[in-house]
């Protein structure tokens, strides 16, 4: 196995922590952009970044809390919804970030 793959597998928590920190910084930058220029694209970018952060945290925490006993107590349908919700959040968050960047760029063009 390559050293990089070995590092990623053994240091999963470090990679998760760096990812969450990066998403938090993206969210803070988007909020600053939104407040500075008062553009709807910046607001949508901040919303998308927060959805990405919540979805990523959900994926990390779900490993510890979604045990077989917890899934059985919730029922099949509810446990499936709980397991699929982070992917919906991540997809909507990525769409929000991309749409926000596009919208902010369009807003800047219209201001000039």
N, C-alpha and C positions, 0 to 999 in steps of 0.2 A: 504494500500500500504506500502511496506517496506521502511525504511528510505533511503536505497541506491537508489532505483528506483526513489523516490521522489527527491533526490539530483540530479540525472542525468537529470531528466526532467526539474527541475527548474533552474539548472545551466548549461544549454547547451552551452552558450558562453564560460564559464570557461573550460568546457571539450574540446571544439573546440580549444581554445587557447593553452591548454596543448598539444593537439594532433599536432598542427602545430609547436609548439616549439620542440616537440620530433622529428618530421620529419626533421626539420631544423638541429637539432643536429646530427641525423643520416646522413644527407647529408654532414655536415662538417666532421664528423668522416670518412665517405667514401672517401671524397676528400683527407683528410690527409693520409689515408691508401694507396690510389692510388699514391700520390706523394712520399710517403716514400719508398714503395716497387716497384714502377713502374710495377705493375701487371695489366693485362687487366681485371681481376676480380674486382679489386678495382675501376677501371674506370666504369665498368658496374654497380657496386653497387652504385656509386655516381649518375650515370644517372638514375637508378631506383628510388633512393631516391628523386631526383628532380622531377621525374614524379609523384611520390606519393604526394609530397608537392603541386605541381601545381594542381593535381586532387582534393586534399582535399580543397585547397583554392577555387577552382572552385565551389565545392559543397556548401561551406559556402556563397560565394558571389552570387551564382545563386538564392538563396532564396530572396535576396533583389532586384535583377535586372530583373529577369524573371517573370514579371507580366503578367496578361492576355492580357493587351494592347500591351506589347512588343512581346508576342508570336503571337498575331494576325497580327502585322505588319511584322513579319518575314515570316509568312506562316507556314503551318503545317509541311512540310518536314524539313525545317531549324530549327524550334523550337524543333523538335524531335532530330535532330542531336546535337543541343546545350545541350539538357537535357541528352543525352546518352554519350557525349564526356567524362565527368568526370569518368564514369565507365570504359571506355577504358583506360584512363590514369592511373587509380588506378590498373587495372589488369596488364597493361604493366609494371607499376612501381614495383608491387610486384614480377612479373616474373624477372625483372631486378635485384632486390635485392637478390632474391634466387639464380639466375644464377650467379650473381657476387660473392656471398659468396662461392658457389661451385667452381667457377673458381679460386678464390683466394686461396682456400684451395688446389686445384689441382696444382696450380702454386707453392705453398709452398712445397708440397710434391716432385715435380720434381726438385726443387732447392736443396733439401737435398740429 
